[in-house]
């Protein structure tokens, strides 16, 4: 099952850049501490809000090679792949 998540950006965050990890964590926090039910497989697709092909809030987004989702899964179980 694929997962798609539209990132919800924090309007109070005035930084000029952010990492994907930080944006995803903050987005879930803003949704009243939402968590994943399971490890997203085969993919987790994150959509960054844009306005006319420009990032809505940040001048730059720093990609992560991997995301740590272990603390974002509801039952706390994390299977390393």
C-alpha positions in Angstrom: 0.0 0.0 0.0 1.4 3.4 -0.9 1.1 6.4 1.4 0.7 10.0 0.3 1.0 12.9 2.8 0.5 16.6 2.0 2.9 18.4 4.3 1.2 20.9 6.6 3.7 23.7 7.2 4.0 25.6 10.5 3.1 29.3 9.9 5.3 30.2 12.9 8.4 28.7 11.4 10.4 31.6 10.0 13.5 29.6 9.0 14.7 29.8 5.4 15.3 26.1 5.0 14.3 22.8 6.5 14.9 19.1 6.1 12.3 16.6 4.9 12.6 14.7 8.2 11.8 17.9 10.2 9.0 19.0 7.9 7.3 15.5 8.1 7.6 15.4 11.9 6.2 18.9 12.3 3.4 18.2 9.8 2.2 15.2 11.8 2.5 17.2 15.1 0.3 19.9 13.6 -2.3 17.2 12.9 -2.8 16.7 16.7 0.1 14.3 16.9 -1.0 12.0 14.1 1.0 8.8 13.7 1.4 6.2 11.0 -0.5 2.9 11.5 2.4 0.9 9.9 5.6 1.3 7.9 4.6 2.8 4.5 5.3 0.2 1.8 6.4 0.3 -0.9 6.6 4.1 -0.7 5.9 7.2 1.3 5.2 10.1 -1.0 5.5 13.6 0.6 4.0 16.6 -1.2 5.5 20.0 -0.4 3.0 22.9 -0.7 3.8 25.1 -3.7 2.5 28.3 -5.2 3.1 28.8 -8.9 5.9 26.2 -8.9 7.7 27.9 -5.9 8.0 26.5 -2.5 5.4 28.1 -0.3 7.5 28.8 2.8 11.2 27.8 2.4 13.9 29.0 0.0 15.5 25.5 0.2 14.5 22.0 1.3 17.4 19.8 2.4 16.7 16.2 1.3 17.3 13.3 3.7 18.8 10.1 2.2 16.7 8.2 4.8 13.8 9.0 7.1 13.6 7.7 10.7 9.9 6.8 11.1 10.3 4.6 14.2 8.9 7.3 16.6 6.1 8.1 14.1 4.5 4.7 14.0 1.4 4.2 16.2 2.2 0.9 17.8 5.9 1.7 18.2 7.0 -1.3 16.2 9.5 -0.6 13.5 10.9 -3.2 11.0 14.2 -2.3 9.6 14.4 -2.8 5.8 
